[in-house]
């Protein structure tokens, strides 16, 4: 039995958050009473209330779960539920988006735990699944056609009127709500299998996904704030006659590498001269948003960058790729996790193509545990993350997922018990092969490209997009790269290099 009581307990932290965070990421005053009213344990989607009054839909000992394939909703009910759920998601995500900066700048430690944002993200993932189910229900009733389109910083679901052709969708659309076997087609919908005749059109303007517009507006506000700060700093520098060392002054121009003249914020994640034992980690997910998507694969292993491999560790490990050699790696581990039944039913063709993981076979009903419902798995991972620096390629991705999925991670990071090293800025700043081009203005710094340049991946093969295999080629590339940099007296051993382990950590002075 899964214990979800922590979700209700998390609402006990609201007074701490309310005292420190009055506005969300969009500058709107937060209604904390509304947050307190949310049923995080049982779900916050209108779809749940529409499913047999919501009682049979949840897991109970007395009644079976009412599947969505038994739902038969009018077009207006689908429209109205989608409109409300979109509004709930927008409201909730704007709160979640503000929690990180509030928690990390809570220097007086008024907020003791990151449990509430994790709970809100937990509920939001299920809400997002229900939104996708409503989108699919509308497709089945020929109310609209859904296409997933890149808009600015994200991909959104765009609804267009049904034109009579069968909808096509590579990201979703595997759910059969008709109650019949076989593929869902234009002649096999819940509406057409029912005695009830529905109208075929509903208004679409008020149920379009606004995520892209919200993120763009948020980014513009941050840009304006940065501009104001730089202008203020410049004015202060002029007043103090210290322009040579102020932001934008002579001291901030250029670095030793030549092909990236300006420092990058990721430079904080670069390793130092004394880095040695590290843990490489990579995760695979059902999407790119930790507040909407699920972790389905985690792979990690250990490697020493300077000292010998520990004695007594097994010398061989069988990776999925037979041409991978374990080399100096040790302590390899691969963890598989599941998704809720609603997410599994919808499928995810994009992730299946990228990773080979078909979420239709990863339902919790099939015995797969969900990472955000498995405290022991989270505790075990956190213990490993705090034992030594962990390395990831584009580590801010893993970091953002751990913040909203791993109990205790945010608290440990804020306290300085976690150090993060990122091989992406190693590629950007220290790899002369990362030459800027029109296609890659900062050079091609994907893990695949970096690993190939550093001799960790054969040019005839590509990055596998599985956690353990990607962790392995990343660590091999990092070790090769550091050895070359040391021999050349560059990178950590250059004029701008750092002593010590390096990497990014919080809450302590180096």
C-alpha positions, -999 to +999 in steps of 0.1 A: +000+000+000+014+034-010+015+059+017+004+093+004-003+109+038+028+130+033+009+150+007-016+162+032+011+167+058+030+189+034+002+215+036+012+220+072+042+239+058+020+265+041+024+291+069+062+290+065+060+295+027+032+322+030+055+342+053+083+343+027+065+340-006+036+363-012+037+363-050+042+336-076+066+335-106+042+358-126+039+384-099+004+374-088-005+373-052-008+337-040-040+326-025-026+302+001-061+293+012-067+279-023-036+259-021-047+246+013-080+235-002-064+212-029-069+175-024-033+166-032-038+129-021-067+120-043-062+144-072-071+179-083-086+174-118-122+180-126-121+147-145-119+128-112-151+144-100-168+135-133-158+098-129-186+083-108-185+113-083-148+107-079-151+080-053-146+049-075-118+065-094-093+064-066-078+033-051-100+018-025-102-016-009-139-020-014-144-008-050-124-014-082-109+015-101-132+030-126-113+031-159-114+061-182-126+038-210-159+037-191-164+074-192-190+089-215-190+127-213-208+153-233-187+177-254-195+206-232-185+186-201-152+178-217-147+214-227-156+228-193-134+203-175-104+211-197-109+248-192-109+244-154-080+220-153-059+243-175-066+272-151-056+250-121-024+239-138-014+275-147-021+287-112-002+258-096+028+258-118+034+296-113+036+288-076+060+259-081+082+280-104+088+305-076+095+280-049+131+273-058+144+309-057+124+316-025+138+285-008+174+291-018+173+328-008+157+320+026+189+329+044+172+331+078+158+296+073+121+304+079+113+276+055+125+243+069+115+219+042+109+217+004+082+191+010+053+214-001+067+221-036+073+184-041+037+177-031+024+204-054+045+189-083+032+154-074-004+166-078+004+186-109+018+156-127-014+137-122-034+168-132-013+169-164-021+133-172-058+141-168-055+171-190-040+148-217-068+124-212-094+151-217-076+162-249-078+126-261-115+123-252-121+154-273-103+138-302-123+107-299-156+126-301-142+146-331-144+179-312-108+188-322-075+176-335-045+179-312-011+187-325+020+191-304+039+222-316+071+239-305+062+274-294+091+295-280+105+278-249+082+248-248+059+224-267+022+229-264-010+211-274-027+231-301-064+224-308-079+228-342-114+220-355-119+184-366-119+183-404-130+148-410-096+132-413-083+109-387-062+127-361-025+121-361-003+126-331+032+112-325+034+122-288+001+109-275-030+091-289-026+055-280-055+054-255-086+034-267-116+048-248-142+029-269-143-002-248-134-022-279-101-038-288-080-025-316-070+009-327-092+039-321-106+052-354-131+076-366-158+050-365-149+037-331-154+065-305-171+066-271-197+089-286-205+067-316-207+035-294-233+053-273-270+058-277-265+095-269-259+118-298-236+147-292-230+179-311-198+179-330-183+213-322-173+232-291-155+265-287-117+261-288-105+297-282-108+294-244-092+260-241-059+265-259-027+257-240-012+291-228+020+276-214+042+291-241+028+326-237+032+324-199+068+313-201+077+340-227+061+367-206+079+354-175+112+354-194+107+390-206+101+401-170+133+385-159+152+401-188+138+435-178+149+429-142+184+419-152+186+450-174+176+472-145+201+456-122+230+460-147+220+496-153+220+502-115+254+484-111+269+505-139+257+537-123+271+527-090+304+518-106+307+552-123+299+569-090+327+549-073+351+553-102+355+515-102+343+506-137+374+485-144+362+458-120+325+463-122+301+440-142+307+448-179+340+464-171+375+453-183+378+426-158+348+407-171+358+405-208+373+373-222+388+341-210+418+320-218+401+296-242+397+320-271+366+305-288+342+315-260+352+351-251+325+356-225+322+336-192+291+316-189+270+310-158+276+273-161+313+279-154+304+275-117+299+238-124+335+232-137+357+208-118+388+218-099+424+205-100+419+180-072+387+163-084+389+126-080+361+102-069+328+112-086+295+096-094+281+101-129+244+101-132+218+104-160+180+102-159+155+095-186+120+110-183+087+112-200+092+148-209+113+179-200+092+194-172+097+179-137+064+194-126+045+175-154+065+144-163+080+113-147+114+098-141+114+064-157+151+054-158+181+063-136+216+051-143+247+059-123+282+046-117+314+057-100+348+066-114+380+081-100+395+109-120+430+107-105+434+078-080+434+041-089+402+022-092+393+008-057+406-027-052+381-055-049+355-040-072+343-063-100+363-056-131+337-062-157+301-050-163+278-058-191+263-026-206+235-028-231+261-019-257+286-048-261+312-025-274+313-005-241+342-015-218+338-008-181+374+004-178+378+023-145+341+025-137+327+007-107+295+005-087+272+006-117+234+006-112+204+008-134+169+017-119+136+014-138+105+032-127+069+034-138+041+059-146+004+061-135-022+041-154-035+072-171-001+081-184+007+046-196-027+044-214-019+075-234+015+062-244+045+083-255+058+075-289+085+102-288+101+088-257+097+052-270+116+062-301+143+081-283+150+057-254+133+024-264+112+026-232+075+022-240+055+036-211+025+015-221+044-013-204+055+007-174+021+012-157+020+010-119-007-016-125+020-037-142+041-037-110+063-008-117+069+016-088+067+053-094+098+072-083+078+100-067+059+074-047+090+054-035+106+070-005+132+042-001+144+047-037+147+085-031+165+080+001+190+055-015+197+079-043+201+109-020+227+090+000+247+084-031+244+120-043+258+133-010+288+109-007+309+126-034+304+151-062+279+139-088+285+146-125+259+151-152+259+165-187+237+196-185+235+190-148+208+217-142+184+192-158+190+165-132+191+191-104+157+204-113+142+169-113+158+160-080+145+191-064+109+181-071+112+144-068+138+134-041+128+139-005+156+158+013+175+168-019+167+205-018+175+207+019+208+189+014+217+211-015+209+243+004+230+231+033+260+225+011+261+187+013+258+183-025+284+193-051+275+192-088+300+190-117+288+195-152+306+182-183+286+206-206+307+236-196+338+215-198+329+210-235+320+246-240+350+262-224+378+237-226+372+216-257+388+232-288+367+208-309+336+227-299+340+253-326+311+277-330+291+273-362+259+288-376+241+257-365+258+256-331+268+292-320+285+279-289+298+247-305+283+212-306+282+203-270+257+175-268+269+145-249+271+125-281+295+151-297+316+156-265+320+119-259+331+113-295+356+142-294+371+128-262+373+092-275+346+078-252+322+069-280+330+054-314+320+076-343+300+048-358+276+047-328+254+073-311+244+082-276+220+055-263+197+078-243+196+053-214+208+065-179+236+040-172+251+040-207+250+078-210+266+081-175+294+058-186+304+076-218+302+109-199+326+098-172+350+082-197+350+114-217+355+135-186+385+114-175+401+115-209+395+153-211+410+160-177+441+140-184+447+159-217+441+193-199+465+184-172+492+175-197+487+207-215+484+228-183+450+241-193+415+239-179+417+235-141+455+237-144+454+269-164+456+304-152+419+306-145+416+271-130+405+264-095+421+243-067+401+217-049+372+196-062+354+225-079+318+222-090+287+240-078+276+238-042+256+261-018+257+270+018+294+269+025+325+288+016+353+271-004 
